[in-house]
Structure formats: structure tokens, C-alpha cells
């Protein structure tokens, strides 16, 4: 399994729109073959900080996610909403 935590910092005026775009991405992502989990988390101490918890059965399944139409729509929609570039950190589940 491959797990990635993607840290996203969103400009305050875009938080509701980011949540909606991420909800749509989540709903499509959990239908992908190889998807084990896809959560969108909001930091209660910093409303503009989100973490996307993405777990895929393999590195190939995770790479396939980046080729989907819903990912491209999400990426392009939220890019101008970000206060700084998003950062994905890979983890190995134990």
C-alpha cells in the first residue's frame, strides 16, 4: 500500500470553494480501482490548512489517480486558491 498526506494551505476567501472542489474529487477518487482511502481533513486550529489522506493499493494505483479527469479538474480548480504550493509526503503503512 502507498499512503500520501498532501498538505494544502488555502487562502481564507477560497475555503468554501476548496471544500466543495475537494468533496467532488473525494467522491470520484474513492471509486478508483486500487483506492483504499481518500479523506479530506481540515485543521481545527487553522481553517485554511487541509490534509488529503490518500491510500492506494500500490504505487501504480496512486500514479493512475494522477491521470484521472477528476484529479485534473480538482488540480486546476484549486491551484489559484492556494496560499502556497501543496506538499505531498509519502508514508509506508506498518
Number of C-alpha atoms within 10 A of each C-alpha: 16 18 22 19 19 16 17 21 19 25 16 15 10 15 19 12 14 21 17 12 17 21 15 14 20 20 13 16 21 17 12 15 13 19 19 18 15 21 17 16 13 15 10 9 7 10 13 20 19 22 19 18 17 23 24 23 15 15 14 11 18 21 11 15 21 12 10 13 12 19 19 13 13 18 15 11 14 18 14 13 19 18 15 12 13 14 13 16 10 13 12 8 8 4
